[in-house]
Amino acid sequence: MAHFEKLLLAIDLNSQSDLLISRVQKLCHDESEKLHVVHVIKKGMHDAWQCSDFGRDAHAQRLFDHTQIRIREILKKHGLEIPSDRIYLAYGEPASEIKKLAAEIDADLVLVGSHCKDNDWMQLPGPTTNCVIQGISSNVMAVKI
């Protein structure tokens, strides 16, 4: 992975995030200074997140702070010390926000978890992963989780 300068890891903080981060950490163990992390809160998940200025709404600010803490804890658990300026929270449709951020930071590689159904004999990527792959200028690595 030495030829990639900026890596963007998209996590959704579900129960399988540990597996994704563990696999990515093994891949990028000596290149963590190149790693950026994004978590996207899906539209409709929490009405408070619709507020674009988190400081106006105390509930939204608590959710934002709690999510930041969870991200830091899960990264630290895997030995990844990512500076705050390389951890992003976004609100919207995950695939769109991931692609938008990848373009903004000029990511060379986007790492996403791919949720495959157990009974899917073709092992196709999930809908979010599939949408991230479509029309992105960065390379994408879908990690099966």
Secondary structure, DSSP 8 states (H G I E B T S, - for coil): -TT-S-EEEEE--STTHHHHHHHHHHHSTT-GGGEEEEEEEETTS-GGGG-S-GGG-HHHHHHHHHHHHHHHHHHHHTT----GGGEEEEEE-HHHHHHHHHHHHT-SEEEEEE---TT-TT----HHHHHHHTT-SSEEEEEE-
